[in-house]
Amino acid sequence: MKLRRLSVQKRYCGLSLDEIKGIINQGFTPCGHSYPEINYILGRVGDSFMNIPVAVCGAGSLDDATVARCPICNTPGKKIRPETLENIVKEDMLPPVLEGYHLCLSKNCDVVYFGHHIFGKNDVRVRVWFKETEHPIPVCYCKNVTEKDIVNHIVVRGCCNDLKDIQKHIGANTGKECLIKNPAGT
């Protein structure tokens, strides 16, 4: 299969690991809306994926030279809207100016947001799904669904086979409050 440069917004459900590697090698990663797949691909497949920045919708391609980079790990960041920062950063840590912040896309860096100030994992109200390795790992912030919930429905209960089943059974990826509940704002 010949791979072409694809939009970061496209979902890659059903692709083989080799096809996904090809996409990643072109500077793209699958869309952040397919959390169970992304967690599996980026965190559970092997060492060759350990330093690849996580895909989050709206982050653009990784070869974009104009993107802001985390001052700690130098990983490209995703621009964050003020509403997201205001609702995710702990109230006593909120900066006076909410514009100009980015989400650090490295799963290995403790920085969550950077801009005029740097906010780490302890400075935010929620766990950041791609920066966590221990349960509970959030998958859907609007519906309070964790990775363990999804695994339970797929493996233990055997009632879900795909994203549509998961959406129907536990509501993941069906909420409308991502801008204020998801650290990525998407």
C-alpha positions as CSV (number, residue, x, y, z in Angstrom):
1,M,0.0,0.0,0.0
2,K,1.4,3.4,-1.0
3,L,1.0,5.9,1.8
4,R,0.4,9.6,1.0
5,R,0.5,12.5,3.4
6,L,-2.8,12.3,5.2
7,S,-4.7,14.8,7.3
8,V,-4.0,14.5,11.0
9,Q,-7.8,14.6,11.5
10,K,-8.3,11.3,9.7
11,R,-8.8,8.1,11.8
12,Y,-6.7,5.1,11.1
13,C,-8.9,2.4,12.4
14,G,-8.1,-1.0,10.8
15,L,-4.6,-0.2,9.6
16,S,-1.8,-2.7,10.2
17,L,1.0,-1.8,12.5
18,D,3.3,-1.5,9.5
19,E,0.9,1.0,7.8
20,I,0.7,3.0,11.1
21,K,4.5,3.0,11.3
22,G,4.6,4.4,7.7
23,I,2.2,7.2,8.7
24,I,4.3,8.0,11.8
25,N,7.5,8.0,9.7
26,Q,5.9,10.6,7.4
27,G,5.5,13.0,10.4
28,F,1.9,12.2,11.3
29,T,0.2,10.1,13.9
30,P,-3.4,8.9,14.2
31,C,-6.1,11.3,15.5
32,G,-6.5,11.8,19.2
33,H,-10.2,10.8,19.1
34,S,-9.4,7.1,18.9
35,Y,-7.9,7.0,22.4
36,P,-7.8,3.2,23.0
37,E,-6.0,2.7,19.7
38,I,-3.6,5.6,20.3
39,N,-2.8,4.4,23.8
40,Y,-2.1,0.9,22.5
41,I,-0.1,2.1,19.4
42,L,2.0,4.7,21.2
43,G,2.4,3.2,24.6
44,R,2.1,-0.5,24.4
45,V,3.7,-1.6,21.1
46,G,7.4,-1.2,21.6
47,D,10.4,1.0,22.2
48,S,10.4,2.4,18.7
49,F,7.3,4.4,19.5
50,M,8.3,5.7,22.9
51,N,9.6,9.1,21.9
52,I,7.0,10.0,19.3
53,P,4.8,12.9,20.3
54,V,1.2,11.9,20.8
55,A,-1.4,12.9,18.2
56,V,-4.0,15.3,19.4
57,C,-6.5,16.8,17.0
58,G,-5.5,20.2,15.8
59,A,-1.8,19.7,16.5
60,G,-0.8,19.7,12.8
61,S,2.0,17.7,11.4
62,L,5.2,17.2,13.3
63,D,7.4,18.7,10.6
64,D,5.8,22.2,11.0
65,A,8.7,24.4,11.8
66,T,6.5,27.2,13.2
67,V,5.0,25.2,16.0
68,A,5.8,26.1,19.6
69,R,8.0,23.6,21.4
70,C,8.0,22.6,25.0
71,P,10.9,24.5,26.8
72,I,11.7,21.3,28.8
73,C,11.7,18.5,26.2
74,N,11.6,20.5,22.9
75,T,8.5,18.5,21.7
76,P,6.0,20.3,19.4
77,G,3.0,21.6,21.3
78,K,-0.7,22.1,20.4
79,K,-2.1,25.5,20.9
80,I,-4.7,25.6,23.7
81,R,-7.7,27.9,23.9
82,P,-8.1,30.1,27.0
83,E,-11.3,28.3,28.0
84,T,-9.4,25.0,28.2
85,L,-6.6,26.4,30.3
86,E,-9.1,28.1,32.6
87,N,-11.0,24.9,33.3
88,I,-8.0,22.5,33.5
89,V,-5.4,24.4,35.5
90,K,-6.0,24.4,39.2
91,E,-7.7,27.7,40.2
92,D,-4.9,28.9,42.5
93,M,-2.4,28.3,39.7
94,L,-4.2,30.2,36.9
95,P,-2.2,32.9,35.2
96,P,-3.6,36.4,34.7
97,V,-3.3,36.0,30.9
98,L,-4.8,32.8,29.5
99,E,-3.7,33.3,25.9
100,G,-0.5,31.9,24.3
101,Y,-0.4,28.5,25.9
102,H,0.4,25.1,24.3
103,L,-0.1,21.5,25.4
104,C,3.2,19.5,25.5
105,L,2.6,16.5,23.4
106,S,5.4,14.3,24.9
107,K,4.1,11.5,27.0
108,N,7.5,11.4,28.8
109,C,7.5,15.0,29.9
110,D,5.8,16.2,33.1
111,V,5.0,19.5,31.5
112,V,1.3,19.8,30.6
113,Y,1.0,23.4,29.4
114,F,3.7,25.9,28.5
115,G,3.6,29.6,27.5
116,H,4.1,32.5,29.8
117,H,4.3,30.0,32.6
118,I,4.9,26.2,32.7
119,F,2.2,24.0,34.3
120,G,3.0,20.4,35.2
121,K,0.9,17.4,36.0
122,N,0.4,18.5,39.6
123,D,-0.9,21.9,38.5
124,V,-3.9,20.6,36.6
125,R,-7.3,19.2,37.9
126,V,-7.3,16.1,35.7
127,R,-5.0,13.3,34.7
128,V,-3.6,13.8,31.2
129,W,-4.4,10.6,29.3
130,F,-1.3,10.3,27.3
131,K,1.0,11.2,30.2
132,E,-0.3,8.5,32.5
133,T,0.8,4.9,32.8
134,E,-1.1,3.8,35.9
135,H,-4.9,3.4,36.2
136,P,-7.2,5.1,36.0
137,I,-6.2,6.4,32.6
138,P,-8.8,8.8,31.2
139,V,-10.1,8.2,27.7
140,C,-13.2,10.4,27.6
141,Y,-13.3,13.3,30.0
142,C,-16.9,14.3,29.2
143,K,-18.3,10.9,30.1
144,N,-15.7,10.0,32.7
145,V,-14.7,6.9,30.8
146,T,-11.3,5.3,31.6
147,E,-9.1,2.9,29.6
148,K,-10.1,0.2,32.1
149,D,-13.8,0.7,31.4
150,I,-13.2,0.1,27.7
151,V,-11.0,-3.0,28.3
152,N,-13.7,-4.3,30.6
153,H,-16.4,-4.0,27.9
154,I,-14.2,-5.5,25.2
155,V,-12.4,-8.3,27.1
156,V,-14.4,-9.1,30.2
157,R,-18.0,-8.5,29.1
158,G,-17.3,-9.1,25.4
159,C,-20.1,-6.7,24.5
160,C,-18.0,-4.3,22.4
161,N,-16.1,-4.9,19.2
162,D,-15.5,-1.4,17.8
163,L,-15.8,2.3,18.6
164,K,-19.5,2.4,17.8
165,D,-20.2,-0.4,20.3
166,I,-18.1,1.4,22.9
167,Q,-20.0,4.7,22.3
168,K,-23.3,2.9,22.6
169,H,-22.4,1.0,25.8
170,I,-20.4,3.5,27.8
171,G,-20.7,6.8,26.0
172,A,-17.0,7.4,25.3
173,N,-16.4,9.9,22.5
174,T,-20.0,11.2,22.5
175,G,-19.7,14.2,24.9
176,K,-19.8,17.8,23.9
177,E,-17.7,19.4,26.6
178,C,-14.2,18.5,25.4
179,L,-13.1,22.2,25.1
180,I,-13.4,22.6,28.9
181,K,-12.9,19.0,30.2
182,N,-10.2,17.5,28.0
183,P,-6.7,18.9,28.6
184,A,-6.2,19.0,24.8
185,G,-9.4,21.0,24.4
186,T,-10.6,18.5,21.7
